[in-house]
Each structure stands twice: as C-alpha cells, then as structure tokens.
Amino acid sequence: MKYMGQTEYDHDGASPRQGILLCNLGTPDAPRPAELRRYLKEFLSDPRVVEIPRLLWWMILNLIILRIRPRRSAKLYQSVWTEAGSPLMLYSQEQVKAVKQRLAEKYGDIPVVLGMRYGNPSMASAIKQLTDQNVRDIIVLPLYPQYAGATTGSTFDAIAKTFTQLRWVPELQFINGYHKSEGYIQALCTTIKRHIDEHGQPDKLVFSYHGTPERYLKNGDPYHCFCHQTTRLVREKMGLEENQVMTTFQSRFGREPWLQPYTDETLEQLPEDGVKHVAVICPGFSSDCLETIEEINMEARESFIESGGEHFHYIPCLNDDPAHIDALVSILEKRLALSH
C-alpha cells in the first residue's frame, strides 16, 4: 500500500522476524585529529559518561579538551591501527559474523547487525538495517559484561532516542549485562588456562577493568561490585587462592577520585613487593582496543619492567574466540522465540 509517493509497505505480508543487535562503544573512522575530534565530541558530550553540569562541561569540552586531546589521541590510535582499520571494529565485525553463523546452524537465518554507541555504524543505522529486514522483535546485547550506567545504560538511551523517531516501534529485549554468565566465566577461564599452560603461572594475575569515578559507585552504579564478582567467579572456578589474583581499574580521566586500586600505580608497585611475573587480563572489554593494546600491553608493560618487574604478559580479550562466541550465543538463545 502506498500513500502520497511514500515508500510502499506490506503490513500484512511477510511474517515479522526476530533480529539481534550487538553493540559496542565505538571507534573513530580514522586515526587522525579531525576524526578524533568528532568521535570525542560525541563520546564526551554524553551526560552518562561525564556527570558534570552541562554548561560548565560544554565550556571545558569545547574550549579546552577538544583543542588539545584529538591530536594526542590520534597518535595513540595510530599505534594500534591496522591496515584493515581499528582492532575494536575488526573484532566486533568478526563477532557479528561468528554469532550469525552459529545461530544459522541451529535456527536458520536470523539477522545479526553491529551498532556502535559512538561513531559508525550508528545505533540508528543498525536499527534501520534490522527493520528494513522486517525485524519487529530486536534482541539487544551490549558487549559490556559488567553493567555500568556510562556504557550499558547509555546504550539503552541511544536506542530509546532512536525509537522516538520511528513510526512503528519494534518490540525490544534488552540484555543489560552478563558478568556472571556461566559461558562468559568459562571463556575467561579457558583463555587464562591456555596462557598459563604456555607461559607459566604468574606471581600475580591482575584483572584490570575500565574505571569510573568513585562518585558513580556512591550514587548507586553497581559496576564496581560486578567487576569484583567476575574476578571472584573466575578465581573460584580455576581453584586459585585469593592472594594469586587482584582487581584493578584503568583509564581514569580528570582529577576526581576513580575506582581503586589504579592499574598503573599497582603495576609500578608490585615489583617493590617482590612480584616479578604478572599476567594482566581485561575482562570488561569484549574486544581488544586502544585501552587494552596501547594502555596495558604497551604503557603498563613498560612501567612494570622499568619498576623492576621481569615478566609481563598481556592476555588478549576474548574477541572472536570460539569459547566467547559460544557464551554470546548461549546468552542470546534464552531470548530467541521458540518458533526458531
């Protein structure tokens, strides 16, 4: 049926479908200052990310940060960029492909698309990609295992904003975290065990999660507790003692206190405490990215060695490891309609 030259819609024809939207944080389109400026402006303008009065933050962001940080950040991104693009984008695309293939083997063709909270492909374009395939029931899985308002909560905000622009709003199933999912915990244990078998048992296994301001925790954000719960579940499943592991937080920004202990300060102190061999894993990141490759495997490694450490090992993120894909598919299967 068509009205006034508009697109033709068949509301009674093809059966509505279920589809899956996998979401991640995002990445600049290129490791150049102009692209970084656009990306950082969108990211740092999110009130979920920076909870500072809007007018004051607008002045700080536009008059100071966006004049200085894009050039500095571009150099960091250049250090991890590949010929095929950013690691986060590449691994996210591989995850989408693997999840779609695994589901197709069991249930037939189910649309699976990627949406980024900031940058491209945008959440709006991802949702349009699904609705264009007659998807009327969208299962959203943000690839942040531990819920935080600044990540998972912000993803929901973006989806809700997109829905306000739609004439026909689809059904929505929103998965707000999987930090204690059996498959996810098993995938972490598998990759850690594989590393230990190859490189030996470290003096200390450091679980480094992205930090948030302490104020967010005090205001009710459960992220800090979920990170510690993930560490404990992995430790218990692997049969490790409490003194063999520790939880730290990285990537702090600004002057106010963030979740502690800080990863960088911890790795500088450990050699003085007699810890000479460490392995660091970042369970809060589903894909390797700037914060894991450059901040941990480059900067943190250098700091640890310069402080007297002898052996530093970075355990890569789960990325598109088959055990990770198994975990994601298991989480999604609980939301799929029985008709599949």
C-alpha positions in Angstrom: 0.0 0.0 0.0 1.4 3.4 -0.9 0.3 6.9 0.0 1.4 10.2 -1.4 4.5 9.0 -3.1 5.9 7.4 0.1 7.6 4.0 0.4 5.4 1.0 -0.2 4.8 -1.0 3.0 3.4 -4.5 3.3 1.9 -4.7 6.8 0.1 -8.0 6.2 2.6 -9.8 4.0 5.9 -11.3 5.2 5.9 -12.6 8.8 7.7 -10.4 11.3 11.2 -11.6 12.3 13.4 -11.5 15.3 16.8 -9.9 14.9 19.9 -9.3 17.0 21.8 -6.0 17.6 25.3 -6.4 19.1 26.6 -3.1 20.5 30.0 -1.8 21.4 31.4 1.6 22.4 32.7 2.6 19.0 35.9 3.9 17.4 36.9 6.9 15.3 36.7 6.4 11.5 40.4 7.1 11.1 43.4 7.8 13.4 43.5 11.5 12.5 42.8 14.6 14.6 39.7 15.6 12.7 38.1 12.2 13.1 39.1 12.0 16.7 37.6 15.4 17.4 34.2 14.3 16.0 34.4 11.0 17.9 35.5 12.5 21.2 32.9 15.3 21.0 30.1 12.7 20.6 31.5 10.5 23.3 32.3 13.1 25.9 29.1 15.0 25.3 27.1 12.1 26.7 25.7 13.0 30.1 26.0 9.3 31.2 29.8 9.5 30.6 30.5 12.8 32.2 28.1 13.8 35.0 29.0 17.5 35.3 26.6 20.4 34.9 26.1 20.8 31.2 27.0 24.4 30.7 30.3 24.1 32.7 31.2 20.9 30.9 30.4 22.4 27.5 32.9 25.1 28.1 35.6 22.7 29.3 35.0 20.2 26.5 34.8 22.7 23.6 37.3 25.3 24.8 40.0 23.1 26.2 39.7 19.3 25.7 38.7 19.3 22.0 41.5 21.7 21.2 44.2 19.5 22.8 43.2 15.9 23.1 42.3 14.9 19.4 45.9 15.3 18.2 47.3 13.4 21.2 44.7 10.7 20.9 45.3 10.4 17.2 48.9 9.4 17.9 47.8 6.7 20.3 45.3 5.3 17.8 47.9 5.2 15.1 50.0 2.9 17.4 47.2 0.3 17.3 45.6 0.8 13.9 45.9 -1.9 11.4 45.7 -1.8 7.6 42.1 -3.1 7.9 41.1 -0.5 10.5 40.8 -0.3 14.2 41.1 -3.5 16.3 37.8 -2.9 18.0 35.9 -2.6 14.7 37.6 -5.6 13.2 36.9 -7.9 16.2 33.3 -6.6 16.6 32.6 -7.4 12.9 34.1 -10.9 13.4 31.9 -11.4 16.5 28.8 -10.5 14.5 29.8 -12.8 11.7 30.5 -15.7 14.0 27.3 -15.3 16.1 25.2 -15.1 12.9 26.8 -18.2 11.5 26.5 -20.2 14.8 22.8 -19.3 15.1 22.1 -20.1 11.4 23.5 -23.6 12.0 20.8 -24.2 14.7 17.9 -21.9 13.8 18.2 -20.8 10.2 18.8 -17.2 9.1 18.5 -14.6 11.9 19.6 -11.1 11.2 22.6 -10.0 13.3 24.0 -6.5 13.0 26.5 -4.3 14.7 25.8 -0.9 16.2 28.3 1.5 17.9 27.2 3.8 20.7 29.5 6.5 19.3 30.7 6.8 15.7 29.8 4.4 12.9 27.8 2.3 12.3 25.5 4.3 14.5 22.8 2.8 16.6 20.1 4.4 14.4 21.6 2.9 11.2 21.9 -0.5 12.8 18.2 -0.5 13.9 17.2 0.6 10.4 19.2 -2.2 9.0 17.1 -4.6 11.1 13.7 -3.0 10.5 14.4 -3.0 6.7 14.6 -6.8 7.0 11.1 -6.8 8.6 12.6 -7.3 12.1 9.8 -6.5 14.6 11.5 -8.0 17.7 15.0 -6.8 18.4 17.3 -8.5 21.0 19.9 -6.0 22.1 23.2 -7.3 23.6 25.6 -4.6 24.6 29.0 -6.2 24.7 29.8 -4.9 28.2 29.8 -7.9 30.5 29.5 -5.7 33.7 26.6 -3.3 33.7 27.5 0.4 34.1 25.4 3.4 33.5 28.1 5.0 31.3 28.2 2.0 28.9 25.1 -0.2 29.1 22.8 2.5 30.4 24.0 4.9 27.6 23.4 2.2 25.0 19.7 2.0 26.1 19.5 5.8 25.9 20.6 5.7 22.3 18.1 3.0 21.4 15.3 4.8 23.1 16.2 8.0 21.3 16.1 6.2 18.0 12.7 4.7 18.8 11.3 8.2 19.3 11.9 8.8 15.6 10.1 5.6 14.4 6.5 5.5 13.4 6.3 1.8 14.1 8.3 0.9 17.2 9.5 -2.7 17.3 9.5 -5.0 20.4 12.7 -4.8 22.4 14.5 -7.3 24.5 17.4 -5.5 26.2 20.2 -7.6 27.9 21.8 -5.4 30.5 24.8 -7.5 31.4 26.3 -11.0 31.7 29.1 -10.6 34.2 28.3 -13.9 35.9 27.1 -15.9 32.9 28.4 -19.4 33.0 29.6 -19.3 29.4 31.4 -16.0 29.9 33.1 -17.1 33.0 34.2 -20.4 31.3 35.5 -18.5 28.3 37.7 -16.3 30.7 39.0 -19.4 32.5 39.7 -21.1 29.1 41.8 -18.2 27.8 43.7 -17.8 31.2 44.5 -21.5 31.4 45.7 -21.5 27.8 48.0 -18.7 28.7 49.3 -20.3 31.8 50.0 -23.5 30.0 52.1 -21.6 27.5 53.9 -19.0 29.8 53.7 -20.5 33.3 51.9 -19.5 36.4 52.4 -15.7 37.2 53.2 -14.4 40.6 50.0 -12.3 40.3 47.1 -12.5 37.9 45.7 -8.9 37.5 42.1 -8.4 36.4 42.1 -4.8 35.0 38.7 -3.2 34.4 37.9 0.2 32.9 37.5 2.7 35.7 34.6 5.1 36.6 34.6 7.9 39.1 34.0 6.8 42.7 31.1 9.1 42.8 29.1 6.9 40.4 29.5 4.0 42.8 28.4 6.1 45.7 25.3 7.2 43.7 24.3 3.6 43.1 26.0 2.3 40.0 26.7 -1.5 40.5 29.6 -1.7 38.1 32.3 -1.9 40.8 30.6 -4.8 42.5 30.0 -6.7 39.3 33.7 -6.4 38.4 34.7 -7.9 41.7 32.1 -10.6 41.3 33.5 -11.6 37.9 37.1 -11.8 39.3 35.8 -14.0 42.2 33.9 -16.4 40.0 36.9 -16.9 37.7 39.2 -17.4 40.7 36.9 -19.9 42.3 36.3 -21.9 39.1 40.1 -22.1 38.4 40.9 -23.0 42.0 43.2 -20.1 42.6 43.9 -18.6 46.1 42.8 -15.0 46.8 46.4 -13.8 47.0 47.1 -15.0 43.5 44.7 -12.5 41.9 43.7 -8.9 42.2 41.2 -6.5 40.7 42.3 -3.1 39.5 40.8 -0.2 37.4 42.4 1.6 34.5 41.8 4.5 32.1 41.0 7.2 34.6 40.4 10.7 33.4 40.3 14.1 35.2 41.2 15.0 38.8 38.4 13.4 40.9 39.0 10.0 42.6 38.1 7.0 40.4 37.6 3.4 41.4 40.8 2.0 43.0 43.3 0.4 43.1 44.5 2.0 39.9 46.1 -0.4 37.4 49.1 1.7 36.5 50.1 2.5 40.1 49.6 -1.1 41.1 51.9 -2.4 38.4 54.5 0.1 39.3 54.3 -1.0 43.0 54.2 -4.8 42.5 58.0 -5.2 41.8 58.8 -3.5 45.0 56.6 -6.0 46.8 58.5 -8.9 45.2 56.1 -9.6 42.4 58.3 -10.0 39.3 56.0 -12.0 37.0 52.5 -10.7 36.2 49.8 -11.6 33.7 47.1 -9.0 33.0 43.6 -9.7 31.6 40.9 -7.1 30.9 37.6 -9.0 31.4 35.4 -5.9 31.0 36.4 -5.4 27.3 34.8 -7.9 24.9 37.3 -6.8 22.1 40.8 -5.6 22.2 41.0 -1.9 21.6 43.1 1.2 22.4 42.6 0.7 26.2 43.9 -2.8 26.2 46.6 -2.8 23.4 48.2 0.6 24.0 47.4 1.3 27.6 48.0 -2.2 29.0 50.2 -4.1 26.6 52.4 -1.1 25.8 52.3 1.5 28.6 51.7 -0.8 31.5 54.2 -3.3 30.3 56.9 -0.6 30.1 56.0 0.8 33.6 56.2 -2.7 35.2 59.5 -3.5 33.6 61.0 -0.1 34.4 59.9 -0.6 38.0 61.9 -3.8 38.3 59.4 -6.4 37.0 60.9 -9.2 34.9 58.0 -10.9 33.1 54.9 -9.1 31.9 52.2 -10.9 29.9 49.0 -9.5 28.5 46.2 -12.0 28.0 44.2 -10.8 25.0 40.4 -10.1 25.2 38.0 -12.8 24.3 37.5 -11.2 20.9 36.2 -13.9 18.4 37.5 -16.9 20.3 35.1 -19.8 19.8 34.5 -20.0 23.6 33.4 -16.4 23.6 31.1 -16.9 20.7 29.6 -19.9 22.5 29.0 -17.7 25.5 27.3 -14.9 23.5 25.1 -17.4 21.6 24.1 -19.1 24.9 23.0 -15.7 26.3 21.0 -14.8 23.1 19.4 -18.2 22.9 17.5 -17.6 26.1 15.7 -14.7 24.3 15.0 -16.3 21.0 11.4 -17.1 20.2 10.6 -20.8 20.3 9.4 -20.6 16.7 13.1 -20.7 15.6 
